[in-house]
Amino acid sequence: MARARRYPEELLERATRLVFESGRPIAHVGRDLGIAPETLRKYVRRVEADEGRRKDILTSEEREEIKALRKEVAQLRRANEILKSASVFFAGELDPHRPK
């Protein structure tokens, strides 16, 4: 369960615009608006990645895709383990004299 956001999305967007437009340090903008500097820094980095300003950070879409792919891999691994167990079981049923 996701925890509640401490700062409204609109406030973070406004602060991000101020950082980009004014060129002031993130810590100063955060202090003026009452936002923790680290929170604002992370949000600014995410916006920069999403807008293509930074290539060294994954975009929100890429992070969501990786999350979905990891979930799919986990499901496929579970299914693979089930199929392996089932094949061992049925092999034993078909040939009871076969060593396990």
N, C-alpha and C positions, 0 to 999 in steps of 0.2 A: 504494500500500500504506500503510495507516494505521500510524503508529508506536505503540509500546507505551505504555500509560498509565503515568505516573510514580506517580500516587497511586491507590490502590484506590477504587472507586466508593463503598464503604461509608464510608470515611474522609471523602470529600467530602460525602456525605449527612449524616453526623454533624456535620461542621463547619457545614454550611448550617443545620441545626436549631439549633445553638448560636448562630449569628448572629441568627436570627429570634427565638429564645426569650429570649436574654440581652440583646439590644440592644447588645452590645459591638461595637466596630468590627471590620471584616473583618480588618484587619491584625493586631489583637491575637489574635483567634481563630486565624488562620493561623499566627502565631508560636508560640502555645501547642501547636498540633498538628503543627507542622513542615511546613506547607504554604505554598508561595509565595503571598504576598498577591494577586498578579495572577491566579493560577490560581483561587484561591478566589473572588475577585471575579467572574470570568467565570462560574464555576459558579453562584454565587448569583444573578447576573442571569438566567441561563438558567432556573433553577428559578422565579424570580419571574415570568418571561414564561410559562412552561408552566402555572403555577398561576393566571394571570390577574391577578397583582398589578401587573404593568407592561404597559401597552398600547403603549408606544413601541418595544418590542423584539419581533421575530418569535419565535413559539414554535418548538419543535423540529419539530412537524408542518409548519408553514408553510415552514421552511427546507428540509425534505426535499421538499416539494411543489415549491418553486422549483427545487431541484436537478434533480428529475425532469423538470420542464417545460423547463429549459434543455437537458437532454440530448435531449429529444424535438425541440426546435427545431433543434438541430444536426443531428440525423438527417434531419429534413425538409428542411433546407437542402441537405444533401448529395444527397438523393434528387432535389430540384428541379434541382440542377446536372447530375446524370446525365440527367434527362429532357430538359433543354434541349440538352445535347450530342447526345443520341439524336435529337431532333427535327431538329436541323440536319443530322445525318448522313443521316437518311432523306429529308429534303427534297431533299438533293443527289442521292440515289439515284433518286428519282422523277423529277426534272427536272434532268438533267445540264447543260442549257444555262442554267440560272438562275444569275445572278451571286451570289457568296458575300459 
